[in-house]
Amino acid sequence: MQIVDFRPELAPAFKALNEAWITALFALEPKDLEVLGDPASRIVAPGGTVFFAIDDGAAVGCCALMKLPDGGFEVAKMAVADSHKGLGLGRALMAACVERARAAGAPRLYLETNSSLAPALALYRSCGFEEIEPAHPSPYARADVAMELRL
């Protein structure tokens, strides 16, 4: 298993991995369609990246780091294929996010999630994220938890 940065040929996997979990539990929203449809322009070009977990040449997990106006990053669109859950890929992807943000001198990582996603919440808390009151309303109806990790 290896963690790699965004490459244009991985964009379809980013979309497929995220659509799978979102549509299984919630509904795709306009912001999802915008970001998933063009990660190169919506995430990478403004200063972020998408990390991919690769197993035997296939993308089996992903997580985006989206640049925030304050120099921090939003952790977004984390997904792991059902076939690879429980192998520590979420933790490896989060470690890549933290490492990249620290290297960039970011003051914080921010994320939004849903209170029903117990495994995700447990991962975020174990990585040091704490719940906060968001500064702005989320563009996602499903987001009812905001969290931050000060770096």
N, C-alpha and C positions, 0 to 999 in steps of 0.2 A: 504494500500500500504506500502510495506517495501523495503528498499534497503539492499541487502545482497552481500557478497563477492562471488567470483568464487567457484563453486563446480563442480567436473567433470560431474555430471549429467545435468548441465546447459549448457555445451558446445554446444549441438545441437541447443539450443535456441539462443545462441550467433551467430552462423552461420546463422540460418534462419532469424533472425531479420535484420542482416546486408545485407544478400543477397537480401532481399526483397526491401530495399530502393536503394541499389546500382544498381541492375538490372533494377529498374523502371526508373532511371534517367541517368545512365551511363553504364559501362560495368565492369564486374569483371576483375581485373588485376592480374598478377602473385603474387604480394605482398598480395593482398586480400586473395587469395587461400591459401597461406602459413600461414597467421595469423589466418584466420577463421577455417582452417582445424585442427589446433593444438594449441589452446590458452594456454593450460597447459604448453607446452614447449616453445612457442614463446613469451608469455606474463608473465605468473605467475612465471615460474622457474627462469628467469633472474631478478626477483625482482619487478615485476608489479602485477597488479590484474585486474580483470574484475568485475565491479559492475553490479548488476541486480536489476531492479525494479520488484517486485513480487506482483501480484494481484490475490487473491484467488488461490494461489498455482502455478500460471503460470507466467513465465517470459514474461513481456510485454515491457521491455526496458533494455538497457545495455550500458555500456561505459567502455572502457579499459584505464588503466594507464600503459604505457610502460616505463620502466626505461631507462633513457638517460645516456650517459657516464659522463656527468658533474654533476650527482646527481639529476638532474631534472627529470621530467616525461613528456612524450607525451600523450596527451588526444587523444584517437583514437577510431574508431568504435562505435560512439554513435548512437544508434538507438532506436526509440520508435514505437511500433506497431500502425498502423493507428487507431485502435480502442481506443487507449489511448492518442492520441495527444491532446494537449490543456489542459492537466490536471496538468501541472507543473512537469512532470517526468524528462524532460531534465534538468531543473533547479535543481531538487533533485539529479540527478546523478552527475551533475557538482559540486554541493556542497560537495558530498561525495569525489569527486576527489580532490578538493581544501583542504578539511579537512585532508585527508590521506597524501597528499603531504606536507602540513605544519607540520604534526606530524612527518614525516620522515626527516624534516629539508631540504627539497628540495628548491633550489634557485628560481625555476621557473616551470611553466607549459607551454608547447608548443603544438600547434596543426596546422594541415593543413586542409583546406577545399576548397570549390569551391564558387566562387563569385555569382553563381546563387542560392545558398541556403540561401535565405534571412532570414527565421526564425532561422536557426542555427547561422548565423552571428549576428543577433540581440541578441540572447541568450549570445553568447560569449562576445560581447561588453558590455552587461549589467552586466556581471560577472567580468569586468575589463580587459579583453584581448584587446591588441592593435596589429595592423598589424605591421609586421616587414619584413625585407628582410631575407629570409632563408639563413643559413650558407652553406647549401648543397642543391643540386637539390632533389626534391621529387621523391620517387620511384613510385608515382602515377601520371599518365598523367592528371587526373581530378583536381589535387590540384593546384590551382592558387592563393591561399591566405595562408599566414603563419601568425600565431598570437602567442602572448606570454603574460603570466601573471607573473609578477615578484612577488615573495612571500616574 
